[in-house]
Every structure is written in structure tokens, then in C-alpha cells.
């Protein structure tokens, strides 16, 4: 039997995936990292991006994740993500509309409220850029 590691992907709504895989590549905040069987233990925050799941030498699943973290042990890789989207189902229009609505709100706000909205806009723009990159890859 080939060496595998258990990969679990969890969103706030449900367990999205749980299966034994050859490797999983995760978009960590410090860059992408690959998890193979018997990987050293680690924790990482996620960056918006694509998780590639490998069975053998082929990518079998590609899922876009937004924020969260990954926990890696020798036996498993567990990813908890705020949002999980199949790469084929990415809808950039949703984020573009959210950004426009936030910009409109920011133009009518001032002080701390406006600063919070600007930070939210920056985060949404970062997610949108990662989505566009994922769709074009």
C-alpha cells in the first residue's frame, strides 16, 4: 500500500473533504507548502488561494480557500477555512460587488468606521486578486 496522509477540509458549514491522499499543497500565509505522509507537525494561517489534492502523481481536487488555518501532524493535514469554493465555481462578481458597496459606504463614513471599512476593502481586494489568479491558472 502506498504511503498516504489523511486530509480533512472543514468549512463553517460542513466537513468538505476527508480522505487519504498522497500529498496536499496548501496556501500558507508565508507561501505554499506541501504535506506528505509523516510530515513534521506545524500550524499555519492560510492565505486566500488554491489547495491542490494529489492522489498518486495527479491533482484530483482543486479548492479555493479564504482565510483560516492548517494543522499538520505526522498522520494528517486538517484545514479549517472560512470559505471553500471549487475552482470551477469561483464567482469574482460577488466580491467585485462587495468591494463597490464597501467603497460607497466608506465615502459616507469617517474616523474609525471609515478605517475599518478600508481594511475590509483591502482584504476583499486581496481575495479577489487570488480568485482571478486561480481562475486563470
PyMOL CGO cylinders between C-alpha atoms (Angstrom):
from pymol import cmd
from pymol.cgo import CYLINDER

trace = [
    CYLINDER, 0.00, 0.00, 0.00, 1.26, 3.45, -0.91, 0.3, 1, 1, 1, 1, 1, 1,
    CYLINDER, 1.26, 3.45, -0.91, 2.02, 5.97, 1.82, 0.3, 1, 1, 1, 1, 1, 1,
    CYLINDER, 2.02, 5.97, 1.82, -0.82, 8.40, 2.38, 0.3, 1, 1, 1, 1, 1, 1,
    CYLINDER, -0.82, 8.40, 2.38, -1.85, 11.07, 4.83, 0.3, 1, 1, 1, 1, 1, 1,
    CYLINDER, -1.85, 11.07, 4.83, -5.36, 11.94, 5.93, 0.3, 1, 1, 1, 1, 1, 1,
    CYLINDER, -5.36, 11.94, 5.93, -6.55, 15.28, 4.53, 0.3, 1, 1, 1, 1, 1, 1,
    CYLINDER, -6.55, 15.28, 4.53, -9.55, 16.97, 6.10, 0.3, 1, 1, 1, 1, 1, 1,
    CYLINDER, -9.55, 16.97, 6.10, -11.01, 20.26, 4.86, 0.3, 1, 1, 1, 1, 1, 1,
    CYLINDER, -11.01, 20.26, 4.86, -13.62, 21.90, 7.06, 0.3, 1, 1, 1, 1, 1, 1,
    CYLINDER, -13.62, 21.90, 7.06, -15.74, 25.00, 6.44, 0.3, 1, 1, 1, 1, 1, 1,
    CYLINDER, -15.74, 25.00, 6.44, -18.06, 26.62, 9.00, 0.3, 1, 1, 1, 1, 1, 1,
    CYLINDER, -18.06, 26.62, 9.00, -20.98, 24.77, 7.42, 0.3, 1, 1, 1, 1, 1, 1,
    CYLINDER, -20.98, 24.77, 7.42, -19.63, 21.25, 6.99, 0.3, 1, 1, 1, 1, 1, 1,
    CYLINDER, -19.63, 21.25, 6.99, -16.83, 18.77, 6.54, 0.3, 1, 1, 1, 1, 1, 1,
    CYLINDER, -16.83, 18.77, 6.54, -15.98, 19.42, 2.88, 0.3, 1, 1, 1, 1, 1, 1,
    CYLINDER, -15.98, 19.42, 2.88, -13.50, 16.59, 2.37, 0.3, 1, 1, 1, 1, 1, 1,
    CYLINDER, -13.50, 16.59, 2.37, -11.93, 13.77, 4.34, 0.3, 1, 1, 1, 1, 1, 1,
    CYLINDER, -11.93, 13.77, 4.34, -9.74, 11.28, 2.50, 0.3, 1, 1, 1, 1, 1, 1,
    CYLINDER, -9.74, 11.28, 2.50, -6.33, 9.68, 2.35, 0.3, 1, 1, 1, 1, 1, 1,
    CYLINDER, -6.33, 9.68, 2.35, -4.08, 11.43, -0.15, 0.3, 1, 1, 1, 1, 1, 1,
    CYLINDER, -4.08, 11.43, -0.15, -0.53, 11.23, -1.46, 0.3, 1, 1, 1, 1, 1, 1,
    CYLINDER, -0.53, 11.23, -1.46, 0.09, 14.94, -0.95, 0.3, 1, 1, 1, 1, 1, 1,
    CYLINDER, 0.09, 14.94, -0.95, -1.74, 18.20, -0.41, 0.3, 1, 1, 1, 1, 1, 1,
    CYLINDER, -1.74, 18.20, -0.41, -0.41, 21.66, -1.30, 0.3, 1, 1, 1, 1, 1, 1,
    CYLINDER, -0.41, 21.66, -1.30, -1.77, 24.43, 0.94, 0.3, 1, 1, 1, 1, 1, 1,
    CYLINDER, -1.77, 24.43, 0.94, -1.59, 28.23, 0.50, 0.3, 1, 1, 1, 1, 1, 1,
    CYLINDER, -1.59, 28.23, 0.50, 0.01, 29.29, 3.78, 0.3, 1, 1, 1, 1, 1, 1,
    CYLINDER, 0.01, 29.29, 3.78, 0.41, 32.90, 4.85, 0.3, 1, 1, 1, 1, 1, 1,
    CYLINDER, 0.41, 32.90, 4.85, 4.19, 32.57, 4.31, 0.3, 1, 1, 1, 1, 1, 1,
    CYLINDER, 4.19, 32.57, 4.31, 3.79, 30.75, 0.97, 0.3, 1, 1, 1, 1, 1, 1,
    CYLINDER, 3.79, 30.75, 0.97, 2.59, 27.43, -0.36, 0.3, 1, 1, 1, 1, 1, 1,
    CYLINDER, 2.59, 27.43, -0.36, 3.65, 24.28, 1.47, 0.3, 1, 1, 1, 1, 1, 1,
    CYLINDER, 3.65, 24.28, 1.47, 3.29, 20.62, 0.57, 0.3, 1, 1, 1, 1, 1, 1,
    CYLINDER, 3.29, 20.62, 0.57, 2.22, 18.00, 3.08, 0.3, 1, 1, 1, 1, 1, 1,
    CYLINDER, 2.22, 18.00, 3.08, 3.40, 14.43, 2.58, 0.3, 1, 1, 1, 1, 1, 1,
    CYLINDER, 3.40, 14.43, 2.58, 2.97, 11.39, 4.84, 0.3, 1, 1, 1, 1, 1, 1,
    CYLINDER, 2.97, 11.39, 4.84, 4.96, 11.68, 8.10, 0.3, 1, 1, 1, 1, 1, 1,
    CYLINDER, 4.96, 11.68, 8.10, 5.28, 15.48, 7.73, 0.3, 1, 1, 1, 1, 1, 1,
    CYLINDER, 5.28, 15.48, 7.73, 6.60, 17.27, 10.78, 0.3, 1, 1, 1, 1, 1, 1,
    CYLINDER, 6.60, 17.27, 10.78, 3.95, 18.91, 12.95, 0.3, 1, 1, 1, 1, 1, 1,
    CYLINDER, 3.95, 18.91, 12.95, 3.13, 22.55, 12.27, 0.3, 1, 1, 1, 1, 1, 1,
    CYLINDER, 3.13, 22.55, 12.27, 0.42, 25.21, 12.32, 0.3, 1, 1, 1, 1, 1, 1,
    CYLINDER, 0.42, 25.21, 12.32, -0.06, 27.85, 9.64, 0.3, 1, 1, 1, 1, 1, 1,
    CYLINDER, -0.06, 27.85, 9.64, -2.54, 30.55, 8.87, 0.3, 1, 1, 1, 1, 1, 1,
    CYLINDER, -2.54, 30.55, 8.87, -3.95, 30.43, 5.35, 0.3, 1, 1, 1, 1, 1, 1,
    CYLINDER, -3.95, 30.43, 5.35, -3.71, 32.94, 2.55, 0.3, 1, 1, 1, 1, 1, 1,
    CYLINDER, -3.71, 32.94, 2.55, -6.52, 33.08, 0.00, 0.3, 1, 1, 1, 1, 1, 1,
    CYLINDER, -6.52, 33.08, 0.00, -5.60, 30.55, -2.67, 0.3, 1, 1, 1, 1, 1, 1,
    CYLINDER, -5.60, 30.55, -2.67, -5.96, 27.07, -4.09, 0.3, 1, 1, 1, 1, 1, 1,
    CYLINDER, -5.96, 27.07, -4.09, -5.44, 23.81, -2.24, 0.3, 1, 1, 1, 1, 1, 1,
    CYLINDER, -5.44, 23.81, -2.24, -4.34, 21.06, -4.64, 0.3, 1, 1, 1, 1, 1, 1,
    CYLINDER, -4.34, 21.06, -4.64, -5.04, 17.49, -3.53, 0.3, 1, 1, 1, 1, 1, 1,
    CYLINDER, -5.04, 17.49, -3.53, -2.88, 14.74, -5.04, 0.3, 1, 1, 1, 1, 1, 1,
    CYLINDER, -2.88, 14.74, -5.04, -3.63, 11.06, -5.36, 0.3, 1, 1, 1, 1, 1, 1,
    CYLINDER, -3.63, 11.06, -5.36, -0.57, 9.41, -6.80, 0.3, 1, 1, 1, 1, 1, 1,
    CYLINDER, -0.57, 9.41, -6.80, 1.09, 11.99, -9.05, 0.3, 1, 1, 1, 1, 1, 1,
    CYLINDER, 1.09, 11.99, -9.05, -2.18, 13.60, -10.23, 0.3, 1, 1, 1, 1, 1, 1,
    CYLINDER, -2.18, 13.60, -10.23, -4.16, 16.52, -8.85, 0.3, 1, 1, 1, 1, 1, 1,
    CYLINDER, -4.16, 16.52, -8.85, -7.63, 15.14, -8.14, 0.3, 1, 1, 1, 1, 1, 1,
    CYLINDER, -7.63, 15.14, -8.14, -9.18, 18.17, -6.45, 0.3, 1, 1, 1, 1, 1, 1,
    CYLINDER, -9.18, 18.17, -6.45, -8.54, 21.92, -6.54, 0.3, 1, 1, 1, 1, 1, 1,
    CYLINDER, -8.54, 21.92, -6.54, -10.37, 24.02, -3.99, 0.3, 1, 1, 1, 1, 1, 1,
    CYLINDER, -10.37, 24.02, -3.99, -10.14, 27.75, -3.33, 0.3, 1, 1, 1, 1, 1, 1,
    CYLINDER, -10.14, 27.75, -3.33, -9.98, 28.67, 0.35, 0.3, 1, 1, 1, 1, 1, 1,
    CYLINDER, -9.98, 28.67, 0.35, -10.46, 32.00, 2.09, 0.3, 1, 1, 1, 1, 1, 1,
    CYLINDER, -10.46, 32.00, 2.09, -8.75, 32.58, 5.43, 0.3, 1, 1, 1, 1, 1, 1,
    CYLINDER, -8.75, 32.58, 5.43, -8.41, 30.07, 8.25, 0.3, 1, 1, 1, 1, 1, 1,
    CYLINDER, -8.41, 30.07, 8.25, -5.57, 27.84, 9.32, 0.3, 1, 1, 1, 1, 1, 1,
    CYLINDER, -5.57, 27.84, 9.32, -3.95, 24.45, 8.72, 0.3, 1, 1, 1, 1, 1, 1,
    CYLINDER, -3.95, 24.45, 8.72, -2.75, 21.97, 11.32, 0.3, 1, 1, 1, 1, 1, 1,
    CYLINDER, -2.75, 21.97, 11.32, -0.29, 19.33, 10.18, 0.3, 1, 1, 1, 1, 1, 1,
    CYLINDER, -0.29, 19.33, 10.18, 0.76, 16.22, 12.10, 0.3, 1, 1, 1, 1, 1, 1,
    CYLINDER, 0.76, 16.22, 12.10, 2.61, 13.09, 11.03, 0.3, 1, 1, 1, 1, 1, 1,
    CYLINDER, 2.61, 13.09, 11.03, -0.74, 11.40, 10.25, 0.3, 1, 1, 1, 1, 1, 1,
    CYLINDER, -0.74, 11.40, 10.25, -2.94, 14.19, 8.90, 0.3, 1, 1, 1, 1, 1, 1,
    CYLINDER, -2.94, 14.19, 8.90, -3.44, 17.68, 7.50, 0.3, 1, 1, 1, 1, 1, 1,
    CYLINDER, -3.44, 17.68, 7.50, -6.54, 19.48, 8.73, 0.3, 1, 1, 1, 1, 1, 1,
    CYLINDER, -6.54, 19.48, 8.73, -7.55, 22.76, 7.10, 0.3, 1, 1, 1, 1, 1, 1,
    CYLINDER, -7.55, 22.76, 7.10, -10.21, 24.98, 8.69, 0.3, 1, 1, 1, 1, 1, 1,
    CYLINDER, -10.21, 24.98, 8.69, -11.29, 27.64, 6.20, 0.3, 1, 1, 1, 1, 1, 1,
    CYLINDER, -11.29, 27.64, 6.20, -13.82, 30.46, 6.42, 0.3, 1, 1, 1, 1, 1, 1,
    CYLINDER, -13.82, 30.46, 6.42, -14.94, 29.74, 2.86, 0.3, 1, 1, 1, 1, 1, 1,
    CYLINDER, -14.94, 29.74, 2.86, -14.30, 26.88, 0.43, 0.3, 1, 1, 1, 1, 1, 1,
    CYLINDER, -14.30, 26.88, 0.43, -15.11, 27.13, -3.29, 0.3, 1, 1, 1, 1, 1, 1,
    CYLINDER, -15.11, 27.13, -3.29, -14.46, 24.69, -6.11, 0.3, 1, 1, 1, 1, 1, 1,
    CYLINDER, -14.46, 24.69, -6.11, -12.08, 26.44, -8.51, 0.3, 1, 1, 1, 1, 1, 1,
    CYLINDER, -12.08, 26.44, -8.51, -14.58, 25.95, -11.34, 0.3, 1, 1, 1, 1, 1, 1,
    CYLINDER, -14.58, 25.95, -11.34, -17.28, 27.68, -9.24, 0.3, 1, 1, 1, 1, 1, 1,
    CYLINDER, -17.28, 27.68, -9.24, -15.34, 30.85, -8.37, 0.3, 1, 1, 1, 1, 1, 1,
    CYLINDER, -15.34, 30.85, -8.37, -17.59, 33.90, -8.78, 0.3, 1, 1, 1, 1, 1, 1,
    CYLINDER, -17.59, 33.90, -8.78, -15.49, 37.07, -8.89, 0.3, 1, 1, 1, 1, 1, 1,
    CYLINDER, -15.49, 37.07, -8.89, -18.60, 39.21, -9.49, 0.3, 1, 1, 1, 1, 1, 1,
    CYLINDER, -18.60, 39.21, -9.49, -19.74, 38.60, -5.91, 0.3, 1, 1, 1, 1, 1, 1,
    CYLINDER, -19.74, 38.60, -5.91, -16.51, 40.04, -4.50, 0.3, 1, 1, 1, 1, 1, 1,
    CYLINDER, -16.51, 40.04, -4.50, -16.44, 42.92, -7.00, 0.3, 1, 1, 1, 1, 1, 1,
    CYLINDER, -16.44, 42.92, -7.00, -19.96, 43.94, -5.90, 0.3, 1, 1, 1, 1, 1, 1,
    CYLINDER, -19.96, 43.94, -5.90, -18.99, 43.68, -2.21, 0.3, 1, 1, 1, 1, 1, 1,
    CYLINDER, -18.99, 43.68, -2.21, -15.96, 45.91, -2.83, 0.3, 1, 1, 1, 1, 1, 1,
    CYLINDER, -15.96, 45.91, -2.83, -18.04, 48.53, -4.66, 0.3, 1, 1, 1, 1, 1, 1,
    CYLINDER, -18.04, 48.53, -4.66, -20.64, 48.55, -1.87, 0.3, 1, 1, 1, 1, 1, 1,
    CYLINDER, -20.64, 48.55, -1.87, -17.89, 48.96, 0.75, 0.3, 1, 1, 1, 1, 1, 1,
    CYLINDER, -17.89, 48.96, 0.75, -16.27, 51.80, -1.22, 0.3, 1, 1, 1, 1, 1, 1,
    CYLINDER, -16.27, 51.80, -1.22, -19.62, 53.57, -1.34, 0.3, 1, 1, 1, 1, 1, 1,
    CYLINDER, -19.62, 53.57, -1.34, -20.06, 53.06, 2.41, 0.3, 1, 1, 1, 1, 1, 1,
    CYLINDER, -20.06, 53.06, 2.41, -16.52, 54.30, 3.08, 0.3, 1, 1, 1, 1, 1, 1,
    CYLINDER, -16.52, 54.30, 3.08, -17.17, 57.51, 1.15, 0.3, 1, 1, 1, 1, 1, 1,
    CYLINDER, -17.17, 57.51, 1.15, -20.03, 58.28, 3.57, 0.3, 1, 1, 1, 1, 1, 1,
    CYLINDER, -20.03, 58.28, 3.57, -18.09, 57.32, 6.73, 0.3, 1, 1, 1, 1, 1, 1,
    CYLINDER, -18.09, 57.32, 6.73, -15.39, 58.99, 8.76, 0.3, 1, 1, 1, 1, 1, 1,
    CYLINDER, -15.39, 58.99, 8.76, -12.97, 58.25, 11.56, 0.3, 1, 1, 1, 1, 1, 1,
    CYLINDER, -12.97, 58.25, 11.56, -12.55, 54.71, 12.91, 0.3, 1, 1, 1, 1, 1, 1,
    CYLINDER, -12.55, 54.71, 12.91, -15.56, 53.47, 10.99, 0.3, 1, 1, 1, 1, 1, 1,
    CYLINDER, -15.56, 53.47, 10.99, -14.06, 54.55, 7.66, 0.3, 1, 1, 1, 1, 1, 1,
    CYLINDER, -14.06, 54.55, 7.66, -10.71, 52.94, 8.59, 0.3, 1, 1, 1, 1, 1, 1,
    CYLINDER, -10.71, 52.94, 8.59, -12.38, 49.61, 9.38, 0.3, 1, 1, 1, 1, 1, 1,
    CYLINDER, -12.38, 49.61, 9.38, -14.20, 49.71, 6.06, 0.3, 1, 1, 1, 1, 1, 1,
    CYLINDER, -14.20, 49.71, 6.06, -10.96, 50.50, 4.19, 0.3, 1, 1, 1, 1, 1, 1,
    CYLINDER, -10.96, 50.50, 4.19, -9.28, 47.49, 5.84, 0.3, 1, 1, 1, 1, 1, 1,
    CYLINDER, -9.28, 47.49, 5.84, -12.22, 45.31, 4.81, 0.3, 1, 1, 1, 1, 1, 1,
    CYLINDER, -12.22, 45.31, 4.81, -11.90, 46.62, 1.24, 0.3, 1, 1, 1, 1, 1, 1,
    CYLINDER, -11.90, 46.62, 1.24, -8.18, 45.77, 1.20, 0.3, 1, 1, 1, 1, 1, 1,
    CYLINDER, -8.18, 45.77, 1.20, -8.92, 42.23, 2.42, 0.3, 1, 1, 1, 1, 1, 1,
    CYLINDER, -8.92, 42.23, 2.42, -11.65, 41.74, -0.21, 0.3, 1, 1, 1, 1, 1, 1,
    CYLINDER, -11.65, 41.74, -0.21, -9.34, 43.07, -2.95, 0.3, 1, 1, 1, 1, 1, 1,
    CYLINDER, -9.34, 43.07, -2.95, -6.64, 40.61, -1.84, 0.3, 1, 1, 1, 1, 1, 1,
    CYLINDER, -6.64, 40.61, -1.84, -9.15, 37.72, -2.01, 0.3, 1, 1, 1, 1, 1, 1,
    CYLINDER, -9.15, 37.72, -2.01, -10.40, 38.90, -5.41, 0.3, 1, 1, 1, 1, 1, 1,
    CYLINDER, -10.40, 38.90, -5.41, -6.85, 39.02, -6.81, 0.3, 1, 1, 1, 1, 1, 1,
    CYLINDER, -6.85, 39.02, -6.81, -6.22, 35.46, -5.57, 0.3, 1, 1, 1, 1, 1, 1,
    CYLINDER, -6.22, 35.46, -5.57, -9.50, 34.31, -7.15, 0.3, 1, 1, 1, 1, 1, 1,
    CYLINDER, -9.50, 34.31, -7.15, -8.62, 35.88, -10.50, 0.3, 1, 1, 1, 1, 1, 1,
    CYLINDER, -8.62, 35.88, -10.50, -5.20, 34.20, -10.39, 0.3, 1, 1, 1, 1, 1, 1,
    CYLINDER, -5.20, 34.20, -10.39, -6.82, 30.83, -9.55, 0.3, 1, 1, 1, 1, 1, 1,
    CYLINDER, -6.82, 30.83, -9.55, -9.29, 31.12, -12.43, 0.3, 1, 1, 1, 1, 1, 1,
    CYLINDER, -9.29, 31.12, -12.43, -6.53, 31.98, -14.91, 0.3, 1, 1, 1, 1, 1, 1,
    CYLINDER, -6.53, 31.98, -14.91, -4.18, 29.17, -13.89, 0.3, 1, 1, 1, 1, 1, 1,
]
cmd.load_cgo(trace, "trace")
